[in-house]
Amino acid sequence: MPAKPENNNDPKSTAQVLRRFRVVFNAVRSHFQQVEKQVGLGGAQVWALSVLRDNPGIGVGGLAKSMDIHQSTASNLVKTLLRKDMISMTKSVADRRNVQLHILPSGLALLKKAPGPFEGVLPVALDRLPPETLLRLDQDLGRLIQLLKADEQAGGIPLAEL
């Protein structure tokens, strides 16, 4: 077992911060579990439906950008929603290589039953923070990610899918 690195942190402070992370993760998980229980679709799929409702004709790339996820992740969401007959996909008239996505009545009906916020509770809470707090949190989490030697590619995966 590798030696524990030296630090001057109070163990109680470390434990308190760890508890706070658990509270945040639990709030996020609970919200997405409630969404899935209520409507039978995962949180990321419900969020994608709301983006398509608000942006008729958007493409897969636009969906990925709107959700701040990787294009392959958006493509997988689209495939699932197509299989469930929640959305339609047509080729763009202007450029046949591009597709246009539209929410179907069944998708609209599902959104009416889904608890919000569709993008999840964490993005909404982060958006409510003062700009200086958000900047500080970003910097501090960046340092934590470095210490964890975490794969930053994971940032393109919706929390609802973790």
N, C-alpha and C positions, 0 to 999 in steps of 0.2 A: 504494500500500500504506500503510495507516494506521501512524502511528508507534507503536512499542512503548511502553506506559506505563512510567514510571519505578518501580523498586522496589529494595529493598535485599536481595533474596533471592540466596542463593548459587545459581548455575546448577546446581551438583551436587545441591543439595537439591530444586530443582524437578524435575530429571531423575529423582531417586530416587522422589519422590512419583508422578510419571507412570508409572514402571515398576511401582510398587505397584498403581496403578489397572489397568494392563494385566494384572497377575497375577490380580487379583480378577475382571476381566471374562473372562479366559481360563478360570478355574476354573468360573465360572457357565456359560459357553458349552460347555465340555467336558462338564459334567454333563448338560446338556440334549441335547447331541449323542449322548451315550451312551444316554440314555433313548430317544431317537427311534430310534437304531440297533437297540436291543434289542427294542423293542416296536412300532415303527412308528407311534407317536403322539407328538405334540409334548409337551413338558414341561407346558405349561399344561393340556392336555387330561387328562394323567395326574393332575395335581394336582386338577383338577375331579372326576375319577372318585373319588379318595380322599375328597374332601369329601362327595360323594353317598353313598359307602359308609358314612361315619361319621355322616351326618345324613339317614337315609331320609325322604323326603317333603318335603325342603327345597325352597323355590321358587327362582326365578332371582335374586330380590333377596337372598335369604339366601346363595346361592352367591356372588354378587358381594361381599357383606359379608365372608364367610368368607375369600375370596381377596384382599380389599382391592383390587378392580378395579371399573371402571365397569360399570354394569348392561348396557350394550350389548355390552361385551366378553364378559360372562358369557353373554348371550343367544347370541352367535356361537359360543361354546364348546359350549353346549347343542345348537345346531343341528347342529354337526359330530358330536357324540357320538350324537345321534339318527340321523343319516344312516348312521353306522357301526354301528348297532344295539348300542351299548354301554349305553344308558340308555333308560328309558321316561318318558313324560310323561303325566300324567292331570290332569283338572280337579279342583280341590278340591271336596269335597261341601259344605263350609260356605260357600264363596264361589266360584262358577263362573268368576269372572274370574281367580282364582289357579290356578297349576298346582303339582303335586307331582312331584318328580323322584325316580327310583329307579334304582339301578345294576342292570344285568342280569347274568346269569351270565357272559356274554362279557366284560363289563367287569371283573368280579371276577377272572376268569382272567387277564386282561391285567395287572391290578395285582399279582398274585402273581409275574409275570415281571419287573416293572419295578424297576429299581434305585431305592433311596430316597436321600435323602429326597424325598418326592413334591413338596413345596413348593419344593424346590431347596436348594442348599447355602448360599446367602447368608442367607436368613431363619434357618436353623438356626444358622449361625455368629454372626449378629447377636444372636440370643437368648441365646447363651452368654457374651456380653460382660458385664462388670460394669455396673450401671445408670449409674454416673458416666461410664464410657467411652462408653456408648451415647448419653447426653445430649450429651456433648462432640462426638461424631461427628455427631450430628444438627445441632447448631449450626454446626459447621464446614462440613458439606455444604450447609446452608442458605445460608451466605455464598458458597460456590463457585457455587451455582445462581444467586444474584443476579449475580455477576460474569459468568457465562455468559449472563445474560439468557435462561435456558432456560424453556421452557414447562412449568410445573408440572403441567399436565394429563397429561403423559407419565407421571406417577407412578401412573396408573391402568391402565397397560399391563403385563401380566406380563413379567418379564425373559425368559422362554422365547420370547416373541414379538418381541423386539427384534432 
